[in-house]
């Protein structure tokens, strides 16, 4: 397996609430490599979203290290962290934040243009990203002319446009019906297979099951993991299943 | 599962011999519940005895006998499709029994029991999802992918039930009166 894109080692995050200190995460280790999709599950308040925020450089740990593509975020200046966030990390949240006045293509190209990539180049990359999520033909549409599932796929395309190789998704299927939610998961899975590392926070076991590994968080601690299953076909009798 | 009704439904398509019936049953269900040919022929014998199928002509060159539906058999298939499947009583469910005993047996870490099961069921769900990802949307894959999804939804339901059990066990534990602090409000936020 290739070098991990994301490594959390001994990550602890405490929040002070008046007199008491709440530990949202305690000594979490997690490593995600290219081609890998890892799901994080746990009850609300277990630290799932905190983990994602730390992984994406949106928050800093109280103790421990976060490395993205080999760089320790704690050793970077604020500006360098912002650059890592823009160039290495893509985010998909339940709240899509697509700009309504821009077409799908323009929404996807925007992060590249903000990063100084020339317009033509940015649009070419955006078109490729939209094609990858099966939306090439809808590139000219505006968000309100698309279904919820299509908008979510635009958000994924935007998260992965350009060279970014770490994809962080927080309940990306939250507002979607089950069939559309599954399409989104198929796109995430395919994108990781094609060369990205993904972390997916979800409460939905059926969606988490698309991951290579499922990490269970409870009270800020990783209590268990379900790694690659031993003998993928053991459930059904032999590979004669298909 | 009633093999009887499965075979009758397959014979609705036309006369078949036992090997064909077995192959078509396995194709539709993705070999999830494989039949052996002995079971198929035993069942055909009983169906013939009950007047639901008859032998269709003479044995073929390999000595295999084809069967076809009788009118009664056709009525039986129709009734089967129209009526809901009902579990007769609650089938003995090892996991439910295990949890019931875990919460009543002193010294058992119920949350650990729940988590071990959740991890196991999730692994199963991941394997099923991998198979599903490979299944295409072609029409001949529809029957098989529906069977697969029934297993997927069942595993998901089990995980949701485990989440529910865990929440109830945690809540029950927090309600248990701590010695000598009667009247004090329950502490909140300890689960963060």
Interface residues (C-beta under 8 A of the other chain):
Chain A: X20 X22 X23 X24 X43 X45 X186 X189 X204 X205 X206 X208 X209 X210 X211 X212 X214 X216 X219 X220 X223 X224 X225 X226 X229 X232 X233 X234 X235 X236 X237 X238 X240 X241 X242
Chain B: X26 X30 X31 X32 X34 X115 X116 X118 X119 X120 X122 X123 X124 X125 X126 X127 X128 X129 X130 X131 X133 X134 X135 X144 X151 X152 X153 X155 X156 X159 X160 X163 X166 X167 X189 X191 X192
